[in-house]
Amino acid sequence: MLRGQAGRAGNGAVVAPRRRVDDDGGRLGSRRPGRSSDRRGTASQARDLGVRGPVGGKTGTTDEYHDAWFVGFSNSMVAAVWVGFDTPAPIGREAYAARVAVPIWADFMKRTARVRPPAPFAIPDGLRAEELCSVSYLRPVEQCPTYVEYFKDGDSVPSALCPVHKGTFKQQATRAVQGFFRSLGGKLKGVFRR
């Protein structure tokens, strides 16, 4: 998992990770020198724990809470945290990775940021930025909280306006017209399938 995230963080360049262990020989994390979704999902929890700069990552928790991990990255550091026992046993009640691994990762990343501060990720060629509503994941209207999603040529970019937030009068009218034609198209498609 660490190698996969290292490639993402390093624009495709991967180097062998260095393993760090605690006093009992348990793996604490790995790292390598080297814009993700840091406002939503688990990475937003890291932000709440004091991690600054562009970061991203992925959690994992096994059945019955025997293992929990988080592999996260900035553009200057990739670190993996695994929490568990050598012999499979439950870590604890509701020991989700977001509760047990992310705080360890966040502490590590805050400390390493003093030496290796993160910077914005380079956007690969061929991607275009589209602003979307962070609630509906559709085109935003005036009151939508937004985020930026990147699409490559051929990707399906949402075209419908967000139905969750009110928007301006013009946006409401556009949404109504889009809904009418979408409904009409669905009905016509059903007629021709018979």
Secondary structure, 3 states (H helix, E strand, C coil): CHHHHHHHHCCCCCCCCEEEECCCCCEEEEECCCCCCCCCHHHHHHHHCCCCCCCEEEEEECHHHCEEEEEEECCCCEEEEEEECCCCCCCCCCCCHHHHCHHHHHHHHHHHHCCCCCCCCCCCCCEEEEEEECCCCCECCCCCCEEEEEEECCCCCCCCECCCCCCCHHHHHHHHHHHHHHHHHHHHHHHHHC
